[in-house]
């Protein structure tokens, strides 16, 4: 058992221990302490991974189920390292922001937070298709519970919608995995990719297309890509603050990670063939999400639609098939995780004070809570892609990569950058400036020490990611270079020859 195994299983052990602890107060302290320990341990992964990001580090590969042959195969490389760190970093912050807010079934809430961390970590490090599917489904359950039990008025509707959307895509992905197993005789991701690269495992044009679409649909729902996004605003609005933070910051990245890790290397021909319409959907999502965000009366729903817009950039970067585009896509994943997580955090703080998410119920918050306002404005500027803050680096690289592939894509996507400044700054103006209503003056107080503890690291990372991107970029670039190498469109000539053979047969 190595360090990665320990980091993976500590949250699961913590989940079981938390359910057995006698008091809610003890569970809160235990969850916070354990999640901080897991984060500190996860920093120990950085040295070996950063020294050689193209090779899977801390790899464990042991048999799990004999028939069918399923292995416990995990490992971490330059693509997954920062997503793992993001998950371990945000879990203790989610515990801190829930400290006072969660006042019923406290033990179960904090236990599910640890189970969610276990599922998300597993998704990012699994190197066996069936094991990946298990972690994918495990992460679904605690998020369903967090929304359904501790959410707002329409929580059951939002939780069921979230569950059904995700499950439909997951079932198709499982069917595709079983089909691949029947051809490859293994679920092992590394072996399957190697067999595809060496042409020992080949799919017909139709097979590859259908398998790609099955995987793509599961990941596109989770991203979520337009028009599969309708579950997201409901889930965010009804979720408790910690649920929204973990959903936006880490869980949505499971979809984009899946696109990079699985769709590109396993089905390179189909990925290239379908890139055009996928990028069209991404650009529509970027512009649509921004336009719909502009007219939202609810702050949380506005931020939710901004996620639809921002994650369109990620998909566009992935399917540009350029180094800059893919680097930018992964960087946007991380930057969005920090900036949008912080936005949901501060929106949650406003809700705890005013018990409303409607923009019209605020105004003049800057007078009542100047420090909270400064934190929110910095986070907003990061979200709209201001230079020197984290989102700018990723969005710039995505647009650069998209322009290399097709300049019209970059031109269309750049509208989203302009619109994001409109809806975010207009929201800031209405919520934080102007005359202070009586209710805001009485109820909205400034940041407490506990809230400072949660928000300050996020602000530091926004600036750090914008000013010193080289902390993160070398590992990302190396991991992406490996993915691009594996996803070269080597099947095009095979497909063409196949079509010629079919045409010749029909002619005879």
C-alpha positions in Angstrom: 0.0 0.0 0.0 1.5 3.4 -1.1 0.6 7.0 -0.3 -2.1 7.2 -3.0 -3.9 4.2 -1.6 -3.8 5.8 1.9 -5.2 9.1 0.6 -7.9 7.3 -1.3 -9.2 5.1 1.6 -8.8 7.6 4.5 -12.1 9.4 3.5 -14.0 6.0 3.3 -12.7 5.0 6.7 -13.6 8.5 8.0 -17.1 8.1 6.6 -17.6 4.9 8.6 -16.0 6.3 11.8 -18.1 9.5 11.6 -21.3 7.5 11.5 -20.2 5.7 14.8 -19.1 8.8 16.7 -21.5 9.7 19.5 -21.9 13.5 19.2 -22.4 16.0 16.3 -19.7 18.3 17.6 -17.2 15.4 17.7 -18.1 14.5 14.1 -17.5 18.0 12.9 -14.0 18.2 14.5 -13.1 14.7 13.3 -14.2 15.5 9.7 -12.3 18.8 9.6 -9.2 17.2 11.2 -9.2 14.2 8.9 -9.8 16.2 5.7 -6.9 18.6 6.6 -4.7 15.5 7.2 -5.7 14.1 3.7 -4.9 17.4 2.1 -1.4 17.5 3.7 -0.8 13.9 2.7 -1.9 14.7 -0.9 0.9 17.3 -1.1 3.3 14.4 -0.8 2.1 13.2 -4.2 3.5 16.3 -5.9 7.3 15.6 -5.9 7.3 12.3 -7.8 4.5 13.4 -10.2 6.0 16.7 -11.1 9.4 15.1 -11.7 7.9 12.8 -14.4 4.3 13.9 -15.2 3.9 11.6 -18.3 4.3 8.4 -16.2 1.7 7.0 -13.8 3.1 7.5 -10.3 2.1 5.7 -7.1 0.6 2.9 -9.2 -1.1 0.0 -7.6 -2.4 -2.9 -9.8 -3.8 -5.9 -8.0 -6.6 -8.3 -9.0 -10.0 -7.5 -7.5 -12.6 -9.7 -9.1 -11.5 -12.9 -10.9 -14.4 -13.3 -13.3 -14.8 -11.0 -15.2 -11.2 -9.9 -14.8 -11.4 -6.6 -12.9 -8.4 -5.1 -11.2 -7.9 -2.5 -8.5 -5.6 -0.4 -10.7 -4.9 3.2 -9.7 -2.2 5.8 -10.5 -1.7 9.5 -10.9 0.0 11.6 -13.6 0.2 15.3 -14.7 -3.4 15.4 -15.9 -4.9 14.2 -12.6 -2.5 15.5 -9.9 -4.0 19.0 -9.6 -7.6 17.7 -9.7 -6.8 15.4 -6.8 -5.2 18.3 -4.9 -8.3 20.5 -5.7 -10.6 17.8 -4.2 -8.5 17.4 -1.0 -8.1 21.2 -0.7 -11.8 22.0 -0.9 -13.1 19.2 1.4 -11.9 20.9 4.6 -13.1 24.3 3.3 -16.5 22.7 2.7 -16.5 21.5 6.3 -15.5 24.9 7.7 -18.3 26.7 5.8 -20.9 24.1 7.0 -19.8 24.4 10.7 -22.7 26.7 11.8 -25.0 26.4 8.7 -25.9 22.7 9.1 -28.0 22.3 12.2 -29.9 19.0 11.7 -28.6 15.5 11.0 -25.1 17.0 11.4 -23.4 13.6 11.8 -24.7 12.3 8.5 -23.9 15.5 6.6 -20.2 15.5 7.5 -20.0 11.7 7.0 -21.4 12.2 3.4 -18.9 14.9 2.8 -16.1 12.4 3.4 -17.8 9.8 1.2 -18.1 12.3 -1.6 -14.3 13.0 -1.3 -13.7 9.2 -1.6 -15.8 8.9 -4.8 -14.3 12.0 -6.5 -10.7 11.0 -5.7 -11.3 7.5 -7.1 -12.6 8.9 -10.4 -9.4 10.9 -10.9 -7.0 8.1 -10.2 -8.8 4.9 -11.4 -7.0 3.1 -14.3 -9.5 0.3 -14.7 -12.7 1.1 -16.6 -15.0 -0.9 -14.2 -13.3 0.6 -11.1 -13.7 4.1 -12.7 -17.4 3.3 -13.1 -17.7 2.2 -9.5 -16.2 5.5 -8.2 -18.3 7.5 -10.7 -21.5 6.0 -9.1 -20.2 6.2 -5.6 -19.7 10.0 -6.0 -23.3 10.3 -7.2 -24.9 9.0 -3.9 -23.5 11.5 -1.3 -24.2 14.5 -3.6 -27.8 13.2 -4.0 -28.1 13.0 -0.2 -26.5 16.4 0.4 -29.0 18.1 -2.0 -32.1 15.9 -1.0 -31.7 16.2 2.8 -30.0 19.5 3.5 -31.2 21.5 0.5 -33.8 24.3 0.2 -37.5 24.1 -0.6 -37.4 22.2 -3.9 -34.6 19.9 -2.9 -36.2 16.6 -3.7 -37.1 17.7 -7.2 -33.5 18.9 -7.8 -31.9 15.8 -6.3 -34.0 13.4 -8.3 -33.4 15.4 -11.5 -29.7 15.4 -10.8 -29.7 11.6 -10.1 -31.7 10.6 -13.2 -29.8 12.7 -15.6 -26.4 11.4 -14.4 -27.7 7.8 -14.2 -29.0 7.7 -17.8 -25.5 8.7 -19.1 -23.8 6.3 -16.7 -25.8 3.2 -17.9 -24.8 3.9 -21.5 -21.2 4.3 -20.5 -21.3 0.9 -18.6 -22.8 -0.8 -21.7 -19.9 0.6 -23.8 -17.4 -0.6 -21.2 -18.8 -4.1 -21.3 -18.6 -4.1 -25.1 -14.9 -3.0 -24.9 -14.3 -5.7 -22.4 -15.7 -8.4 -24.7 -13.3 -7.3 -27.4 -10.2 -6.5 -25.3 -10.7 -9.2 -22.6 -9.8 -6.7 -20.0 -11.1 -3.6 -18.3 -7.6 -2.2 -17.7 -7.3 1.2 -19.2 -3.6 1.1 -19.7 -3.7 -2.2 -21.5 -6.7 -1.1 -23.7 -5.0 2.1 -24.8 -1.8 0.2 -25.5 -3.7 -2.3 -27.6 -5.4 0.5 -29.6 -2.1 2.3 -30.2 -0.5 -0.9 -31.5 -3.6 -1.8 -33.6 -4.1 -5.1 -31.7 -7.5 -3.8 -30.7 -9.5 -2.1 -33.5 -13.1 -1.0 -33.9 -15.1 -0.5 -37.0 -16.2 3.0 -37.9 -19.7 2.3 -36.5 -18.4 0.6 -33.4 -16.1 3.4 -32.5 -18.7 6.0 -33.2 -21.3 4.4 -30.9 -18.8 3.7 -28.2 -17.6 7.3 -28.3 -21.1 8.6 -28.1 -22.0 6.4 -25.1 -18.9 7.7 -23.2 -19.4 11.3 -24.5 -23.0 11.5 -23.4 -22.2 10.4 -19.8 -19.4 13.0 -19.5 -21.4 15.7 -21.4 -24.3 15.4 -18.9 -21.9 15.7 -16.0 -20.0 18.8 -17.5 -22.9 19.8 -18.3 -22.7 20.6 -22.0 -25.6 22.5 -23.6 -28.4 21.3 -24.1 -27.9 18.7 -21.3 -27.4 21.4 -18.6 -30.9 21.8 -17.3 -30.3 19.8 -14.1 -27.4 22.1 -13.0 -29.2 25.4 -12.0 -31.8 23.4 -10.0 -29.2 21.4 -8.2 -27.1 24.5 -7.4 -30.0 26.6 -6.2 -31.4 23.9 -3.9 -28.1 22.5 -2.6 -26.6 23.6 0.7 -23.5 25.9 0.3 -21.0 23.0 0.8 -22.9 21.0 -1.8 -22.8 23.8 -4.4 -19.1 24.4 -3.7 -18.1 20.7 -4.2 -20.5 20.3 -7.1 -19.2 23.3 -9.1 -15.5 23.0 -8.1 -14.8 19.3 -8.3 -17.8 17.2 -9.4 -18.4 18.9 -12.8 -14.7 18.4 -13.5 -15.3 14.6 -13.4 -17.1 15.1 -16.8 -14.4 17.2 -18.4 -11.7 14.9 -17.0 -13.5 11.9 -18.5 -13.6 13.6 -21.9 -9.8 14.0 -21.8 -8.8 10.7 -20.2 -11.2 8.4 -22.0 -12.9 9.9 -25.0 -9.7 11.1 -26.7 -7.3 8.2 -26.3 -9.9 5.4 -26.6 -11.8 6.7 -29.6 -9.4 9.1 -31.4 -11.0 8.8 -34.8 -14.6 9.4 -33.6 -13.4 12.2 -31.4 -11.9 14.0 -34.4 -14.8 13.2 -36.6 -17.3 14.7 -34.1 -15.2 17.6 -32.9 -17.0 20.2 -35.1 -20.5 19.7 -33.8 -19.3 19.3 -30.2 -17.5 22.6 -30.5 -20.6 24.2 -31.9 -22.5 23.0 -28.8 -19.7 24.3 -26.6 -19.8 27.8 -28.2 -23.6 27.8 -28.0 -23.3 26.9 -24.3 -20.8 29.6 -23.7 -23.0 32.3 -25.2 -26.3 30.9 -24.0 -25.1 30.4 -20.4 -23.9 34.0 -20.3 -27.2 35.4 -21.8 -29.4 33.4 -19.5 -27.2 34.4 -16.5 -27.9 38.1 -17.3 -31.6 37.9 -16.7 -31.5 35.8 -13.5 -33.2 37.3 -10.4 -31.5 34.7 -8.2 -27.8 35.1 -7.3 -27.1 31.4 -7.0 -28.9 30.6 -10.3 -26.8 33.4 -12.0 -23.6 31.8 -10.8 -24.9 28.3 -11.9 -25.5 29.5 -15.4 -22.0 31.1 -15.4 -20.7 27.6 -14.8 -22.5 26.4 -18.0 -20.7 29.2 -19.9 -17.2 28.6 -18.4 -17.3 24.8 -18.9 -18.1 25.4 -22.5 -14.6 26.9 -22.7 -13.2 23.6 -21.3 -15.0 21.5 -23.9 -13.9 23.8 -26.7 -10.3 23.6 -25.6 -10.4 19.8 -25.4 -11.8 19.3 -28.9 -9.5 21.9 -30.5 -6.9 19.1 -30.4 -4.1 21.6 -29.8 -1.6 21.7 -27.0 -2.6 25.3 -26.0 -6.3 24.5 -26.2 -6.0 21.3 -24.0 -3.6 23.1 -21.5 -6.1 25.9 -21.3 -9.0 23.5 -20.8 -7.3 21.8 -17.8 -6.3 25.1 -16.4 -9.8 26.5 -16.7 -11.0 23.4 -14.8 -8.7 24.3 -11.8 -9.4 28.1 -12.1 -13.1 27.6 -12.3 -12.9 25.2 -9.3 -11.4 28.0 -7.2 -13.2 31.1 -8.4 -16.7 29.6 -8.8 -16.3 27.6 -5.5 -15.5 30.9 -3.8 -18.5 32.6 -5.5 -20.9 30.0 -4.1 -19.2 30.2 -0.7 -19.8 34.0 -0.4 -23.3 33.7 -1.9 -23.9 31.1 0.9 -22.6 33.6 3.5 -25.1 36.2 2.2 -27.9 33.7 2.4 -27.1 32.8 6.0 -27.4 36.5 6.9 -30.4 37.6 4.7 -32.2 34.2 4.2 -32.8 35.2 0.6 -31.0 34.6 -2.7 -33.0 37.2 -4.7 -30.9 40.1 -6.0 -33.8 42.6 -5.2 -33.5 41.7 -1.5 -30.0 43.1 -1.3 -28.3 46.4 -2.1 -25.7 48.4 -0.3 -24.0 45.4 1.2 -20.6 47.2 0.8 -21.6 49.6 3.5 -22.7 46.9 5.9 -19.9 44.4 5.1 -16.9 46.0 3.4 -14.5 43.0 3.8 -17.1 40.5 2.4 -17.6 42.9 -0.5 -13.8 43.1 -1.3 -13.6 39.3 -1.3 -16.6 39.0 -3.6 -15.4 41.6 -6.0 -11.9 39.9 -6.3 -13.6 36.6 -6.9 -15.9 38.2 -9.5 -13.0 39.7 -11.4 -11.3 36.3 -11.4 -14.5 34.7 -12.8 -14.7 37.2 -15.6 -11.1 36.5 -16.6 -9.3 39.7 -15.5 -5.5 39.4 -16.2 -3.4 38.6 -13.1 -6.2 36.3 -11.8 -6.5 32.6 -12.4 -9.3 32.3 -15.1 -7.5 34.6 -17.5 -4.6 32.2 -18.1 -6.9 29.2 -19.0 -9.4 31.2 -21.1 -6.6 32.9 -23.1 -5.0 29.5 -23.9 -8.3 28.0 -24.9 -9.0 30.9 -27.2 -5.5 30.6 -28.6 -5.9 26.9 -29.2 -9.3 27.3 -30.7 -8.1 30.0 -33.1 -5.3 27.6 -34.3 -7.9 25.0 -35.1 -10.7 27.3 -36.4 -10.6 31.1 -36.0 -14.4 31.3 -36.1 -14.6 29.1 -33.0 -12.4 31.5 -31.0 -14.4 34.5 -32.3 -17.7 33.0 -31.2 -16.3 31.9 -27.8 -14.8 35.3 -27.1 -18.4 36.7 -26.9 -18.7 34.7 -23.7 -15.8 36.6 -22.1 -17.5 40.0 -22.9 -21.0 38.8 -21.7 -19.5 37.4 -18.4 -18.2 40.8 -17.5 -21.7 42.2 -18.1 -23.7 39.8 -16.0 -21.2 39.5 -13.1 -20.5 43.2 -12.7 -24.1 44.1 -13.1 -24.9 41.7 -10.3 -22.2 43.1 -8.1 -23.5 46.6 -8.7 -27.1 45.7 -7.7 -26.1 43.5 -4.6 -23.2 45.4 -3.1 -23.7 49.1 -4.1 -26.4 51.7 -3.9 -28.7 52.5 -1.0 -28.6 50.1 1.9 -32.1 48.7 2.8 -33.1 48.4 6.4 -33.0 44.6 6.4 -29.5 44.5 4.9 -28.2 47.1 7.5 -29.6 45.0 10.3 -28.8 41.4 9.2 -25.8 41.5 6.9 -22.6 41.5 9.0 -19.0 41.3 7.9 -16.8 38.2 7.7 -16.3 36.2 10.9 -12.9 34.6 11.6 -14.2 31.2 10.6 -15.4 32.7 7.2 -12.0 34.4 6.7 -10.3 31.0 7.3 -12.4 29.5 4.4 -12.2 32.4 1.9 -8.6 33.6 2.3 -6.9 30.5 0.8 -9.2 30.8 -2.2 -8.3 34.4 -2.8 -4.6 33.6 -2.5 -4.9 30.8 -5.1 -6.8 33.0 -7.5 -3.9 35.5 -7.5 -1.3 32.8 -7.4 -2.8 31.0 -10.4 -3.0 34.3 -12.4 0.5 35.5 -11.6 2.5 32.3 -11.4 0.8 29.8 -13.6 4.1 27.9 -14.1 3.5 26.3 -10.7 0.7 24.2 -12.3 1.4 24.3 -16.1 4.4 22.1 -16.6 2.7 19.0 -15.2 -0.5 19.8 -17.1 1.3 20.3 -20.4 3.2 17.0 -20.0 0.1 15.1 -19.2 -1.8 16.7 -22.1 1.1 16.0 -24.5 0.8 12.3 -23.7 -3.0 12.5 -24.3 -2.6 14.3 -27.6 -0.1 11.8 -28.8 -2.5 8.9 -28.0 -5.4 10.7 -29.6 -3.9 11.3 -33.0 -6.4 10.5 -35.7 -4.7 7.3 -37.0 -8.0 5.7 -37.9 -8.9 8.1 -40.7 -7.1 6.1 -43.4 -8.5 2.8 -42.0 -12.0 4.2 -42.2 -11.5 5.6 -45.7 -10.2 2.3 -47.0 -13.2 0.6 -45.2 -15.6 2.9 -47.0 -13.9 2.2 -50.4 -14.2 -1.5 -49.8 -17.9 -1.2 -49.0 -18.4 1.0 -52.1 -16.6 -1.6 -54.3 -18.7 -4.4 -52.8 -21.9 -2.5 -53.5 -20.8 -1.8 -57.1 -20.2 -5.5 -57.7 
